[in-house]
Amino acid sequence: MDDPNEKAVAIDIMDSSVDEALEAREGYVLDVALYENNGLKTAADGRTPQFKKLSILFVITFIAFLPDFNSATGVPALIPQSLQWQLSPNTIQYNLVGQCAALGICAVLTTILSNYFGRLPVLLAFQVLGVTTAVWCAVAQSFHSYLAARILTGFGIVAQAGGMMFIKDMFFFHEHPRMINVWSGGVIVSPYLGPLVESFITWKTSWRWGFWVHTILSVVALILLVLVCDETWYSRSKQAGPRGPRQGRVPRLLGVAQWPAMRESGATLTRALSHPFIAISKLPVLLCVIYYFINFAWVIGVNATTSVWLSSLYGFNGKSLGLFYLAGIIGTVFGEVAGHWLHDGIATYYARRHGGRIEAEVRLYAAYLASAIMIVAVVILGFALQNVWHYMVVAVCYGTQVVGIMIATTAVNAYLLDSYPEGSGEVGAWIVFGRTFGGFMATLIEIPWVTKTGAARVFGVQAGTIAAAALIVVFLQIFGKRIRKAQGGMVFLS
């Protein structure tokens, strides 16, 4: 980062209004008591119904949980499916590859549609599609039918790709890291809870019941969406005018109520299409996507192949596999708890030493700890699999890697949200793109790579890439602020 003692552009804390673009460049005032009247003022028509906002966040997190739950449910099903359809497990695994690719592409697509139609109707439409594809996965009679259903399940990623949009729409700056931590916890625990459930199911009955469980959860999520969620977007621009009279719930769900305001704000499909490309043209966004691509690739790679290694090396059955996946869930809980205190603690400590103000790059300090945790976990995991050490060593490293990626996820998302508050949805979509295409790459190469080269060498290379990715954090902390100021914010056409 820039020298903390350098003379920064002054932010007028005697003015109760907040220039978000200026604070993104020059640093946010974390201590609201520094503002006039000992606190911030909301707009004249502003309200902050915390219970409703938290309820919506809960539903968004639940919906964001489902795509990866579905994706990972297919991991323990590889063996029974290969027997049923007379295909090799490596061939069956291509359904995971296809779904990862679809998730990444749809992440960008759903952000475009949300900027054109509004958040709520897009969320509803894709959740309905998600229920349909969940049923399709459960009843598919051939591998090609199952593959098509799995790929289409990628369209249910709205709450993952757009989670940052909802958080930015509803919550204040100082609440962002905690809310991102909650939302990302739902996303990251899902690839471990899905295999846990499916492993116990395949132990006693057909693999299809795992997808029926996903179908039931998808229907529950759809009901909660209809009953609890609301449109979180509205424009305060002069063109859009005041919020206007509130229409009924059904028009808001269908997007009818949002249509006039979206058109008055200048949102067109062409302009919405340009948003993701404007976002990725910012170097800090691109570098963070690369960082996340590298780190999450090996998390998904390990998770997608665990059932194969444990079955072949340790003779695990469905029951044993199900219990093993508890390690990933425990890791998520540890990461959630650690992240809750860590990110706030870093920000508070920095603000105390810098006049109550923090810069976006401060969020990245936690990424150093995350990288160190993941490097140690991956190296030991490689030796454990290579030498067939006790499976508890594998379990501990498996869970520890999850702790690291949880901390890194919140750090990167909070950094980008602080840096580009006007592009919350776009940066969130690109982070999901990096995560899913990292999974696409790792799932495609992990099994043949380890089989050919050996686990110790392969995981050593992976640890090396994690260490190399940490240099991106160093670069952003030194030059990130200067780059952001030189490139400017995201100037969208609507």
Secondary structure by P-SEA (a helix, b strand, c coil): ccccccccccccccccccaaaaaaacccccccccccccccccccccccaaaaaaaaaaaaaaaaacaaaaaaccccaaaaaaaaacccccccaaaaaaaaaaaaaaaaaaaaaaaacccaaaaaaaaaaaaaaaaaaaccccaaaaaaaaaacccccccccaaaaaaaacccccaaaaaaaaaaaaaaaaaaaaaaaaaaaaacccaaaaaaaaaaaaaaaaaaaaccccccccccccccccccccccaaaaaacccaaaaaaaacccaaaaaaaaaaaaccaaaaaaaaaaaaaaaaaaaaaacaaaaaaaaccccaaaaaaaaaaaaaaaaaaaaaaacaaaaaaaaaaaaccccccccccccaaaaaaaaaaaaaaaaaaaaaacccaaaaaaaaaaaaaaaaaaaaaaaaaaaaaccccaaaaaaaaaaaaaaaaaaaaaccaaaaacccaaaaaaaaaaaaaaaaaaaaaaaacaaaaaaaaccccccc
